């Protein structure tokens, strides 16, 4: 038996990198040492970018990077660098753009060939071990690349530099003067309506991705316009996707995306960042419509996250759950044969569940045609009519059948959960869980969110530096990413609203100030994705201002939301200036992105509409105050801010003059303000609810 030797990746925090620590390839992580070695030996760089949840990344690992012969070619001719795209989104963004510009495609695994200075001269995605499906074998690609590099070095350096310079230019544009307006929001909403799939819900065709920012924007516009077409898009999309195979019908939570337009066959990995935004969508839709199905899905998403993607003892939300156990598996943990279902259900349950989830001897999975993806194919009332049994009995059998399927599935070997904490993703889930507490009243979601926030303060935040990007096994690492500071700033404001603890407001202000100092472009407006750096690796010197949701809500749009929210709470016009400058910077180009910049239009909507503020004064434990607070949280109003002022604590000096004046009123009392005016104060929850719905609507 051959002894496995560990390479440099053995002690990395990334599960994707550690998973390659026994490969015969002499891997480097992303570091200056690797580029220095490439320059010393005059070798091209082989760059592999992937993720622990990525099926084809595992395939190329097994087929090629674990092959001794291929590893020998790599080790003798290249410097090999392996990068986790979740750990290094900055590296991934730049090389995806470069390889896409060269080949017309990107994705994971990304296979890039670079000069020793880090400039791309060739690339692709997955390459098979042998010539197949019009793709050359990876072995042949490696040999041709090294031969071309040695024989055409001047051309390689010249062409790679042209690509690099072209990308620098592509990421720069002149800001076009213009006023942010609600008309831009309406045009974006119309663009989304044009892309709506009226049969299946969602936007566009296959593959079908969720667009949570678009749904949130349409919910906001529906509330204000009462346009029934918007409500139809919201309802159809959220209902169809939650009844499809992209939703885990047994365990809750959403898979990453659907390969078909009907939401049936997914890529089975489950991402923290997807589920946080899905959770927010269903909570907001429930608030607006009162549809109990949306509430049910929200509860199941939160339950999945608590049970699978969280460290409940200390706090923290994990990155993802894999799709597969190994490369021969394709969602087998989540799918079922007809016989597997029959073995774990009673005959009554089997009859009903098989109709409900369309379970047959031949299913939807190509690698194993007997495997069924569970999706709702027949509604309970239809099953009741077909089987001639009471409707309520059908619902009982579906409930017990789902429970038994889950118990059976729990005995299977589960796909790997990546227990690394990504700070920006944690910020998003903290916000979603605090919204779940406000809408559903689930104290456990509030406590886990606040515990996570406090844990990250202790372990990932450094004064004057900001949040580190990752935390794993007692170590935090990687500073300098805008998105971490922005998403955590928003989470701090959500925590302030829920708890009334001014420490969270102070942290949000501190983070916003840091963003203004280190990331904001004072000359042109907008915020850069990374700080200015002295990084010796030339490709990381170009700074981006991300505006597209990819699918994480754009960090520029999220920054504008953070800045405006702070402005509404504090009256500090610096924050309004940052938001205005960020939104104005993109006015000349953003409409071309439409659906893919939905969070920008949500931020623009917040900016021009002036978020309403509900200020409640009274002791936190007073039942009358709790009722006012619960009422304020239960009513949907776009971008609404709810602030509790406890007279037993001093009025926070960071709060606006208006809020501090309201704080002097006799408790308990609530007051709604919007724009430059405030409604009559009240201690009546019913009157408060009506005022929140109507006051200051323009």
N, C-alpha and C positions, 0 to 999 in steps of 0.2 A: 504493500500500500504506500502510495507516494505521500510524503510529508508536505503539507501545505505551508507556504511561507507567507507571512503577512507583509504587505507593502505599506507605503506611507499613509494610506487612508485608514488604518486600523483605529486611530485615536481621534478621528473626526467626529463632530457632533451630528452630522447628517447621516441618517440611516441609509440613504442612497449611496453615499460614499463608503460607509462602513461595509455595506453589502458587497463592495468590490475589493475589500481588503485582502482577500485570498486569491484574487485573480493573478495570473502570471504576468500581466502587463505592469510595467514599472510606473504606476500612476503617481502624479503629483496632484495635490489639491490646487485651487487657484492661488497662486502666490508669486512673489517676485523671483524666488529661487528658480522656479521652473523656466521663466523667461530668460533669466541670466544664463542658465544652463544651455538653453537653445541658442543663445548668442555665442557662447563659448564654443559649442560644437558645430555651429552653423547648420542646425537642423530645423526643419519645419515642425510646427506644433500640431498634434492631433488633439482636438478639443471635443470632448463628449459632454453634452448637457442633457440631463434627464431628471427624473424624479422617482421617488420610491414607489409611487402609486401608478407609474406608467408601464403598461403591459409590454409595449414594444421595446422599451428600454431594457426590461428584463430579458426579452428575447435576444436582442443583440449582445447583451452581456453573456448569456449562456452559449449562443452559437459562435460568437467571434472572440470576445474578450477573455473567455475561459479556454479558448483553443491555444494550445502550446505553440503551434506553428505560426498562427497569426500574431500571437503575443511576441514571438521572436522577431518578426518583421517590424513590429511597432517599436520594440525596445532597441533594435539595431539602427533604426533610421529616423525616429521621431522622438520628440519629447511629448509625453502623453499627459494631458490635464483633464481631470473629471470634475464636473461642476453640478451641483444640485440647484435646479432652477428656482426652487422655493427659497433656498437659503441665499442665493445670489440673484435676485430678480434684476439687478442692475447689469450683471454680466449677460444674463439670458436675453434681456431686451435688446442689447446692442448687437449681439451676434445673431439673434433671430432676424433682425433687420438686415444685417449684412448678408447672411446666407440667402434670405428671401430676395434681396436685390440681385444676387448673382444667379440664382437658380429658379426663382419664381415660387418657391415653396419653403415653408418652415414647419416647426412642430417638434415633437419629442419622440425619439431621441434626436437631438441636433448633432450632426457630425460636421465639424468645421476643420479646415486645414488653414493654418495661419503662418505668416512669416514670424521670425523670432521677436519682432516688435509687436506682434499681436494683431496684424492686419490680415483679413480673410482673402485668400486667393482661390479657394475651391470649397465646396461643401455639399451637404445633402441632409437627409434624415436617416431612415433605416436602410442599411445595406445587408442583403442576405449573404449567407456563407458560400452559396453557389449562385451562378447566373440564374435568375428566375424572374418572371413577370416583367420583362423589359428592364430589369435592374441588374447591373453588373455585380459580381461577387465582391465582397469586402476585401478579400485578398488581392484581387486584380486592381481595385481602386487604390489600395495602399501602394502597390508596386508602380502604378502609372503616375501617382502623385509624386512619389519620391524621384522617379525618373525625370518627370517634367521639371521639378524644382531644381534638380542638379544641372540639367541641360539648358534651362531657360531662366536663370536666376534674375537677370536684369529685367526681363519681362514680368516675372512674378512680382518683384518689388514695385515696379512701375504701375502695373495693373491694380495691385492690392492698394496702393496709395491712392489711385484714382477713385476706387470704390469708397475708401475711407473719406476722402475729401467730398465726394458726392453725398455721402450720408450726413456729413457735417452740415452741408448746405440744405439738405432735405429737412433737417430738424430746426432750421431757422426760418423765420418769416417775419415780415414787418406787420406790426399791429395796425389794423385799420380803424380809424376813428369811428365812433358810433356809440349810441346810447343803448345800454341794456334795456330791453323792453319785453313786455308780456307777449307781444306779437311774435317774437322769436320762439318763445315757449309754445305758442299755438301752432306755429309752422312745424316745429319738431314733433308735436303730438300728431299733426296731420300726416307727417312722414311715417310715423309708427303705425297709424291707422291704415295707411296704404300697404304696409308690409304684413298686416295681420292675416293669419291663416284662418278663414272663416269656418273651415271644416274641423280642424284639429286644435285651434287655439295656438297661441304663440305667434312668433314672427318669422317670416321666411319659410324655407322648405328644409329638407333633410341636408345635413344633420341639424337637429333642432336643439338649440341652446336656450337656457333660461336667460331672460333679460329683466332682472329684478328691478333695476333702476327705472326702466321704462314703465313697469307696472306701478311703481311708487309714484311716478310723475302723473300717470293717467288717473290714479286714485285721487291725487290732489286736484287735478283739473275737473274730474267728475264732480267732486264735492262742490266746486265753485260754479260749474256751468249746468249741472244736472243733465248733461248730455247722455241720453240712454245708450247711444252707440259706444261711448267710452265704458260704461258699466258692462255692456255685453262683452267687450274685449277682455276686461278684467275677469269677469265671471267665467267666460269660456276658457281662457288660458289657465287660470288657477284650478278650475275644476278638471279639465282634461289632463293637465300634467300630473295632478295628484291622483288621478285614477289610472294613469298609465304605468308602464313598467319602469320609467325613470324614477318613480317613487317606490321605495321599498315597502310593498304592501304588507309585509309581515313584521318587520322591525322598525319601520318609520325612517324618516330621513330621505333625502334625495341623492341619487347617483349624479355623476357629473353632467352628462348630456345624453341625448337620444340619437342613435344613428339613423333613425327614420323620422318621418314627419309626424307620425301618430303617437309619439312618446312611448313606444312599446319596448324596443330593445336598446338598453343603455350601454354606455361604457360604465362599468360597475363601481369604479372608485367613488368614494364619498369624501368630499372636501369640506373642511370646516368653513371656508369662506363662502361656498355656495349655500350651505345650510343656514348660516346666519342671515343671509339676505332673503332666502325663501321664508324663513321664520318671520321676518319683519313684514314681508308681503302678505302672508296669511293673517297676521295679527291686525294689520291696517285694514285689510279687506273685511275681516270680521267686524271691526269697529264700524265701518261704513255701511255694511249690508245687514249685519246681524245674522248672517248665514252660519248655522252651527257646524256645517261641514268644514268651513274654513277654520273655525275654532278647534275642531277635532284634529285637523292636520297640523296646526300650530302646536298643539299639545304633544302630538306624536313626534314632531321634529325635535322639540325641546327634550322629550324623553330619550330619544336616540342619542342626542348630544350628551346628556347627563350620564347615560349608561355606557357609552362607547368612547366618546371623544372628550372626556374630561377627567381631571384629577380631583375628585370630589373632596379628598381629605385636605389637601393643601391649596386647592384652586388651580386653575390653568386649563385651557382648552387645547387639545391635541390637534395636530395638523390635518391628518387624513386617515382613512381606512382603505387599504388596497382593494383592488377588484378581485385578485386571484391569489391562489396558494402557490402555483408555479406556472411555468410558461405553457404547459399543456392544458391548463385550466382557463376557462373564460366565464367567470361569474358563477362557477358551479355551487359556491356556498349559498348564493341567492336564488338559484333556479331549481326546478323540481321535475322529475319524471312522473308520469301518471301513477306508476307503482309506488313511488316514494310517498306520494300524497295519500294513496289508498292505505298504505301500511300504518299511518299515524293518525288517521281520522276514523270516526265511526262511520258506518254505511250512510247514515242520514247526513252527516257533515260532508262526506265525500261527494254525495250527489249535488248538494247545494254549492259547495266550494268549487267543484269542477265547472259548474255553469257560471258561477260568479267570476272566476278567474280564467275561464276559457282553457281549461287543462285537458289535454288530449294525449294520445300515445305519440303524436308527432308535435313537437313544439317549435320554438322560434330560433333556437341556437344552432348555427351552422356546424360548429365543431362537434356537437352531440345533438342530433335532431330529436332525440327523445326528451330533451330538457325544455321545460316551459318557463318563460318569463311570466310572472304573475301580474296581470293587469285587469281592471274591472271591465268585463265584457257584457255583463247582463245585470241590470238593476234588481234589487230584492223583490219589487212588486212584479216584475216580469217572471222571475223564478217562481214566485208564489203561484202565479197563474199557470205556468207550465207544469209544475209538480202538483198542483192542486192542494197546497198546504197554506196555512195562514201566513200573512205577511209578517207578523210579529215573530212567528216561529222561524221563518227564514232568517230574520235579523239575528235571532238568538244563535242559530246554527253557524252563521257567518262569524259571529263574535267568538264562539267556542272553537270553531275550526281554525281561525287565525291564531288563537292562543295555543292550540295544540301544534300547529305548524311552527310557531316560534319556539316552543319547548323542544321540538324535534331538531330544529335548526341549531339550537344552542349546544347540542351534542356534537355537531360537526366541528372540524377544525376551522376556526375563523381566520379570515385574512388579517394580515399584519396591520396594527395601528401604529402610526408614526407618532411617537410621544414627544417629539420636539414641540416647543411652544414658539410660534411665530407671533411677534408682538402685534403687528398690524391685524392679523387674523383674530387674535385674542381681543383686540379693541372692538372689532366688528361684532364678535359673539357677546362680549360684555354688553354692548348697546342693545343687541337683539334680546338678550335675556332680561335686561332691565325693562325693555318694552313689554316682554311677556308678563313680567310682574305687574306693570301698570295696567295692562289690558285684562289679564286673566286672574290677577291676585295671587299668583303662585309664589309664596314666600321663599321656597327652595331655590327658584331661579334667581331671585334677588340676592339671596345670601351667597350663592355660588359666584355670581357676577362680581359682587363686592369683594369677596375673598380673593378672586382672581386678580382684580385690580390692585388690591393691597399687596398681593404677592409680587406682582410685576413692579410696583413701586420699590419694593425692598430689593429685588434681585436683578432688575433690568434697567433701572433709571440711574443715571449719573448726572449730578449737578453740572450745569453748563455744557453738557454733551448731549443730553436727551436719552431716549430709549435705545437700548441695543435691539437688534433685530431678532435674535434667537436666544432661547434658554433651553439647555439640556444637561441633565446629569450634574447639576450644581454649577454650570458655567454659562455665563451670558457672553455673546460675541457679536461683532459686526455693528458698528455705529454708522450713522450718516445717511440713513434712508428717510426721506421725507414721509413716506406713507406710514411708518411706525409712529412718528410724532403726531401726524394728523389724526389717525384713527384712534390713538390713545387720548388725544385731546378731546375728541367727540365723546369717547367713553367717560371721561372725567366729568363732562357737563351732564351726561345722563345720570351719573352717580350723584352729582350735586342735586339734580331735580328730585331723585328718589329719596335721598337721605337728608337733604338740607344741610349737610356737612360742608362748611365753607372751605375746608382743606381741598376738596375736589375742585372747587372753582379756582382756587389759587394755583393748583397744578395745571389746570387748563390754560390759565392766563400765562403761566410760565412757559408752557409748551408753545403757545401762540407767539409769544415774544421770541422764543428761540427760532421758530420757523421764519419769522420776519427777519431776524438777524442773519441766519445761516443759509436760507434757501430762497428767500424772496428776491426777485430781480427788481431793484429800485429804479433801474433805467427804463425798462420796458414793461414791467408788470409780469405776473405769473410766478410760479414757484418751480424751482428745479428739483429733480428727483433725488439728487445727491448733493452733498456739500462740495465746494471747491476743494480739489484734492491735489496733492503732489505725487499721486500714484505714478510710479515709473512706467506702468503699462499704458501705453499711449491711447488705447481704445477706450479707456475709462475717463479720459479727460473731457470728452464731449458730454455735456449735461443736457438732459431732456426736460421738457415740461409736459408730462403726460396728461392728455385730455380724454383719451378713450377709456371706457370701462373694459378691462381686459382679462377676465370679467370682473375683477375686483373694482369697486367704484373708483374712478379716477382720483388720484391724489390731489390734483389741482382743484377739481370740483369739490372734493371733500374739504380741502383747505378753505375754500370760499364759504362753505356751509359752517365750518368752525368759526371763521372770522366774523361772519354776520351774526351768528348766534351769540358770540361774546359781545358784539356791539349792542345787540338788543338788551343784554343783561347789564352791561356796565356803562353804556353810553360813551365808551372810549372810542373816539373817532379814528384812531390809528387802525383799529381792526376793520372799520368800514372802508378805510382807504386801501388796505390790503385786499379785501374782497373785491372792491370796485376795480382795482388794478388787475387782479387775476381774471375776472370775468371779461373786462374790456380787451385784454390781450388776445383772446381767442375769437372775438366777435367776427373778424373777417373770414375765418375758416371753419368755425365749429358746425355750421349748418350742413356742411358736406358730410359730416360724420353721422348726423341724425341719430338713429337708434343706438349707435355705438358710443354716443356721448350723452346718454340719457341723464347721468348724474349731474353733468354740467347744466342741463336745462332745469333740473330740479333745484340746483343751487341758484340759478338765475331767477327762477320762480320765487324762491325765498327772499332773494335780494330786492326784487321789485314790489313784492306784496307786503313786506314788513310783518314778520311773524307776530301773532298775538301772544301776550304774556298774561298768565293767570297767577296772581300773587295772593297767597293764602297766609293769613296772620293768625297765629295761635300756637298754643303748646302742642308739641308733636303727639303726645299721648292722649290729648283731649278727644273723646269720641266724636264731638261735633266737627273738630278740625279734620279728623280722619275721614269723615263722611264728605266734607267739602273736597278734600284731596282725592278721594276715590272717585267722586263725581267728575272732577276736572280731568283725571286720567282716562275715564271711560269714554269721554266724548272725543270723536275724531275732529280735528281741525288741522290743516296742513301746517307743519313746522311749529306747532304750538309749544310754548315754553311754560312750564309750571314750576313756581318757586314757593317754597315754604319758608316763612320767617317766624322763628320762635322768639317771642318777646323776652324769654328768659336768657337768650343770648343777645349780644350786642348786634345791631344791624351791621352787616358786613360793609366795610369801607369800599370794597370793589363794586358794590351794586350801584345802579344808577340812582340819581336824585329822586326820580319818580317812585322807584321801588322803596327807597328809604322813607319817603313821605307816607306811603301806604303802610309801611311797617309801624307807624305811630298810631294807626287807627286802633280802636277798641276791639280786642279779640273776643270770639272768633269772627273773622270776616274774610271775604274773598273779593278781589277786584280784577276785572278784565281790562287790559289796555291793548290798543292796537294803533300803530303809527304814532301820532302825537296826541291822542285822546284816550280817556279812560271812561268806562261805564260806571254807573252807580254801584257802590259797594253793596254786598249782600251777605247774609248768613244763611240764606235759603238755598239748599242744594238744587232744587228744581229750577229756581230762577237763575242760578249760576249756570246750569246746563244750557238753558235757553240763550243766555248771554254769550256763552262760548261759541254757540252755533251761529249766532247772527251778528254780533257786534263787530263793526269795522269791516264787514265783507264789502269789497268793491268789485 
